[in-house]
Amino acid sequence: MIVNLGYTALLLALLCSFYAIVSARVYINNNKLQWVDSARNAVLSVWFLLTLACLILVYLLTNEHFEIEYVASVSSRAMPWYLKATALWGGQAGSLLFWSWLMSSYTGIMMLRDWSNERDLQPYVITASMLTLAFFVSLNVFVENPFNVLWIDSFGNITSSMTRPDANLMFTPNDGAGLNPLLRHPGMIIHPPMLYLGFVGFVIPYSFAIGALAVGRTDGVWIRATRRWTLIAWLFLSLGLLLGGRWAYDVLGWGGYWGWDPVEIAAFMPWLTGTAFLHSVIIQEKHGMFKRWNMILIILTYALVIFGTFLTRSGVLSSVHAFAQSSIGPLFFIFITVTFTISLLLLFRGWESLASRKTLTSWLSREGMFLLNNLLFMGILVACFWGVIYPLISEIITGQKVTVGPPFYERTTGPQFAALLLLMGIVPLVAWRITTVNRIGHLIWKPTIISLLVPIMSIISGIFNFAALLSLWLASLVFCVTIYEFYRGAIARSKSSGNIFFISLWQLISRNRRRYGGYIVHLGIVFMAVGIIGVEMFQTETQGTLAIEERMSLEDYSLVYKDLDEYPENDGRFVTKATLDVYKNNKLIGELEPRRDYYNISQQRMTIPDVYSTLEGDLYVLLIDWKPVGPQQATFKVYLNPLINWIWIGGFLFILGTLVATWPDQRDRHIITNNKSIAQPF
């Protein structure tokens, strides 16, 4: 039976994971190369076996094998094939299997790299990464088995297990429950994979760091070997957060994209430490400084990845994003405690050897600014971490559940985000080692004058909110300084090479993709900041009940209620859809159709907004209630979200900049010719 094949693949994957760990340990003891090669082959075998298990589960989902407990819980006949396939990560057991498969893919690719320069690290990298993978596979094997079969006993009770209990018959429901309506969205196809790729990707640099600590290497080779692994993981995690915000905006029906939900924060925290790490390792690569700090950051990032997965899957948090209550919570807690303790013991053992030969000469230097940048990220992390765990601590001590809402996060993190923006505007102008105030002033006065035009124009247009004016000025300052840096570099290169400006600009970026890719990321952050400022500080809303042909207004927009239609869909929904004409300054500009979907099987409602979008902002309309009998009336809630689309535009630039920074530049290619193993990213 194909189900038994899937479960057998899981069991063999777990055994191969342990074999890889044992073989790596044998190599450490006797230094015979065949043992580490055997461990590598075991790692590749794990990928093959987990790939087989995933394919079998996807087959069961798409072919409606409802006798399988997992299939019956997340799939249904009415779902389209692509949602049936993506239901692989739509439930607890399947998403754990998908997590493990992605992890095995990373480790499998890692094993194919040239290890000649890091042979002493390889067995420890295998051990650390495969211990993590073995833990997740064991959850599937022993606790959350996606291949459990439904059985019905002589008393009519339904149970599930891999083996048939005595006197039990297989039970096959006529249909499955299907995915949660919130998950029946295109975001389901891409958001979870991006987020998981970001999460599991950070296991690779962590494993190299543990290897460096274990063998006592302080030469930074683990930093060079994992630089692009870290960037790729950070890219996927950033993309996952961005897509999650867009998904929330489309389906949650509250007019926003980020609600400071505990599970959102659980994914955001490793992004904070990962971002700090990416900035800090630049100092170690250039000057051999912050070795201890970088070890702390990557250990903390790994711990937060596991902690975030624990929060999402244990059921301890109330969130629309969290999985149901599960018995895996204590196992996660034990694993986090053990791995974090071992990591700290290794760190303390190698603490003296990680001491930097060079010291920070001045806070007014690029090193000092990067350290301030890191401290601000840590400050935001502390606020987020406390906001997440405080309700848990309160419930344990007092027995009462409390909620930490958005106001807490906005007040504690807002000033720190503003300080980060200010640093982004200053750091490009600061030299290494030490910089004088006069030099910074000489470089920054032109961008500052230009940036002041933004708050001045805002005041002229009637905006007097001090926080908004300050935020807009900081964003415009970063934009002007970043563009100025591109301009200065291209002009200098044009003078030295004799090429025209745009050719020189292209050559400038091509020769130092890491630096200028980072600048493009900064431009993306500026645009995102503008969108966030627009929504958070200038969002307006209204609500009203309209009869046919009645009108409601919000600032320059007005809506006229035209019709209400109710009809069933083939996928098991019953749809109620309203039609409204949209006017701006009394001119007809379009039509919106907000709706409410009722899912018959799960008996859940979904409020689906309709949006009129421009670069100026979104008109976001929700159908709240209706009266189909008698005088036809409907209640609508309307949000005007100024500048929100600049968040998505900024997100595109953000991703583009990361791709530019990840791609090897000419200096990397030079390193490849001299030391092939250092430069190879995979």
Helices and strands as residue ranges (DSSP letters): H 2-30, H 33-62, H 69-74, H 81-86, G 87-89, H 92-111, H 122-142, E 149-152, E 158-161, E 169-170, G 181-183, H 187-201, H 203-215, H 221-251, H 262-287, H 291-314, H 329-349, G 352-354, H 366-398, H 406-426, G 427-429, H 437-451, H 453-460, H 466-497, H 501-511, H 513-538, E 540-547, E 551-554, E 557-568, E 573-584, E 587-592, E 595-599, E 604-608, E 610-614, E 617-627, E 633-642, H 645-662, H 666-674, H 676-679
